[in-house]
Amino acid sequence: MDNMTDEQIKRLAKLVAGEVIKQLEIREMDNILMETMSQPYELLIAELARLMTLMTTYEETEQYEKAAIIKNKIDRLQKQLEKL
């Protein structure tokens, strides 16, 4: 670290913080999805709509990695709804 400039340290800190935030968002979404899976049909539909909105937002802001994660969650939720 002695050879890194302050600017390089700040960039590294931002990258690390961004990754931590991304992982927390993913875990939060997983928790919400799992809680929702045991709820009535209407709540599952509401969660599906929320995820679709979130996916669209990520696509519009070119956050394709996050959009792909949300797409997988949407697919799982749709399969769960088909079983009801």
C-alpha contacts under 8 A as a table, 3 or more apart, distances in Angstrom:
res1	aa1	res2	aa2	distance
1	M	4	M	5.31
4	M	8	Q	5.89
4	M	9	I	6.37
5	T	8	Q	5.15
5	T	9	I	6.27
6	D	9	I	5.06
6	D	10	K	6.17
7	E	10	K	5.06
7	E	11	R	6.21
8	Q	11	R	5.05
8	Q	12	L	6.13
9	I	12	L	5.08
9	I	13	A	6.08
10	K	13	A	5.00
10	K	14	K	6.14
11	R	14	K	5.12
11	R	15	L	6.24
12	L	15	L	5.10
12	L	16	V	6.19
13	A	16	V	5.14
13	A	17	A	6.00
14	K	17	A	5.05
14	K	18	G	5.95
15	L	18	G	5.10
15	L	19	E	6.27
16	V	19	E	5.19
16	V	20	V	6.24
17	A	20	V	5.08
17	A	21	I	6.13
18	G	21	I	5.14
18	G	22	K	6.11
19	E	22	K	5.01
19	E	23	Q	6.21
20	V	23	Q	5.20
20	V	24	L	6.21
21	I	24	L	5.06
21	I	25	E	6.13
22	K	25	E	5.13
22	K	26	I	6.24
23	Q	26	I	5.08
23	Q	27	R	6.21
24	L	27	R	5.12
24	L	28	E	6.04
25	E	28	E	5.07
25	E	29	M	6.13
26	I	29	M	5.17
26	I	30	D	6.16
26	I	69	I	7.99
27	R	30	D	4.99
27	R	31	N	6.13
28	E	31	N	5.11
28	E	32	I	6.18
29	M	32	I	5.07
29	M	33	L	6.03
30	D	33	L	5.07
30	D	34	M	6.11
31	N	34	M	5.16
31	N	35	E	6.14
32	I	35	E	5.16
32	I	36	T	6.00
33	L	36	T	5.01
33	L	37	M	6.17
33	L	47	E	7.54
33	L	73	K	7.90
33	L	77	L	7.90
34	M	37	M	5.19
34	M	38	S	7.40
35	E	38	S	6.06
35	E	39	Q	7.26
36	T	39	Q	5.14
36	T	43	L	6.73
36	T	44	L	6.16
36	T	47	E	7.39
37	M	44	L	6.79
37	M	77	L	7.90
37	M	80	Q	7.61
39	Q	43	L	6.16
39	Q	44	L	6.87
40	P	43	L	5.62
40	P	44	L	6.68
41	Y	44	L	5.11
41	Y	45	I	6.35
41	Y	81	L	7.48
41	Y	84	L	7.80
42	E	45	I	5.12
42	E	46	A	6.25
43	L	46	A	4.93
43	L	47	E	6.12
44	L	47	E	5.08
44	L	48	L	6.15
44	L	77	L	7.55
44	L	81	L	7.32
45	I	48	L	4.99
45	I	49	A	6.26
46	A	49	A	5.14
46	A	50	R	6.24
47	E	50	R	4.99
47	E	51	L	6.14
48	L	51	L	5.16
48	L	52	M	6.16
48	L	74	I	6.34
48	L	77	L	6.85
48	L	78	Q	7.67
49	A	52	M	5.11
49	A	53	T	6.21
50	R	53	T	5.17
50	R	54	L	6.18
51	L	54	L	4.95
51	L	55	M	6.02
51	L	70	I	6.46
51	L	73	K	7.83
51	L	74	I	6.55
52	M	55	M	5.04
52	M	56	T	6.18
52	M	70	I	7.78
52	M	71	K	7.87
52	M	74	I	7.19
53	T	56	T	5.15
53	T	57	T	6.23
54	L	57	T	5.06
54	L	58	Y	6.24
54	L	67	A	7.77
54	L	70	I	7.52
55	M	58	Y	5.11
55	M	59	E	6.17
55	M	66	K	7.58
55	M	67	A	4.83
55	M	68	A	7.83
55	M	70	I	5.78
55	M	71	K	6.77
56	T	59	E	5.05
56	T	60	E	6.10
56	T	67	A	7.45
57	T	60	E	5.13
57	T	61	T	6.27
58	Y	61	T	5.19
58	Y	62	E	6.03
58	Y	63	Q	4.88
58	Y	64	Y	6.48
58	Y	66	K	6.46
58	Y	67	A	5.31
59	E	62	E	4.87
59	E	63	Q	5.77
59	E	64	Y	5.81
59	E	67	A	5.97
60	E	63	Q	7.63
63	Q	66	K	5.68
63	Q	67	A	6.30
64	Y	67	A	4.81
64	Y	68	A	6.05
65	E	68	A	5.23
65	E	69	I	6.48
66	K	69	I	5.10
66	K	70	I	6.28
67	A	70	I	5.11
67	A	71	K	6.06
68	A	71	K	4.91
68	A	72	N	6.33
69	I	72	N	5.25
69	I	73	K	6.50
70	I	73	K	4.99
70	I	74	I	6.13
71	K	74	I	4.97
71	K	75	D	6.18
72	N	75	D	5.09
72	N	76	R	6.31
73	K	76	R	5.12
73	K	77	L	6.11
74	I	77	L	5.05
74	I	78	Q	6.05
75	D	78	Q	5.13
75	D	79	K	6.29
76	R	79	K	5.15
76	R	80	Q	6.26
77	L	80	Q	4.94
77	L	81	L	6.19
78	Q	81	L	5.00
78	Q	82	E	6.21
79	K	82	E	5.05
79	K	83	K	6.55
80	Q	83	K	5.31
80	Q	84	L	6.90
81	L	84	L	5.31
